[in-house]
Amino acid sequence: MSQQDPTIYYLKNEDILNKDILHNYIYPNMNSNYYWSDDFSTEFYINAATAGFITVSNVFDNRLLLLPEMQYEYALLDFENLHISKKVKKLISERKYQLSINENINTLLEKIEKYHENSWLTNKYTDLIKKLKKHQKTDAHFQIMSIELKCNQTNKLVAGELGYKIGSTYTSLTGFRSKNRDYNNWGTLQLVLLALYLQENNYAFWNLGHANMEYKLKLGAQRYPREDFLKRWIKQTKK
């Protein structure tokens, strides 16, 4: 966690829904980024996500908690800035892949769990994601999304990611890619194909979360300080 957050405050659903607390205490508080909660309800998760938090989970004192983060900086991709390398262009032209959306979230979650050992994607968090997946049938504003890239020859899932749609935005949570050399650059291929899908379906932008990862900037994402991010976020995610 950041050295700037010596105190991690307890976050209630009521705090998120209280505009005074959210806009006058949480958003401008640049001494804190992480908060904690023991509320694993779909309502809390959706409200936190809509407010701009990106939520993970972790164990403290043998207790599993949610850690909503109001990041100091976000990586946002505007699709006109998308960069496609020559290697990925070649893969696209070869058409050896199949990109699908929301076809098999269970297999995707299993792949991600194996790829990231001891990650924040705990069993209880996975159960929450599955509940959110069912919840989206009654809430078109928020939707869990599983992005799956398969190899046409083997029909195996080679790369993919978990994220969510809010309004006209898409936010990445976590993902995986095959370590098999036969699928070199397929992780980047998945990112590019997803960006093209989002653009074709009139998404406003892609929120890739933390801005300190080089692959996001190579993809074409730009760094946005929290204040600038929130100006764009609130405009595109309000119901």
Secondary structure, DSSP 4 states (H G I P E B T S, - for coil): --TT-S--EE--HHHHH-HHHIIIIITT-TT--BEEB----HHHHHHHHHHT-EEEEEEETTEEEEEEE--SEEEEE-GGG----HHHHHHHHHT-EEEEESS-HHHHHHHHHHHSTT-S--HHHHHHHHHHHHHGGG-TTEEEEEEEEEETTT--EEEEEEEEEETTEEEEEEEEE---GGGTTHHHHHHHHHHHHHHHTT-SEEE---S--HHHHHHT-EEEEHHHHHHHHHHHH--
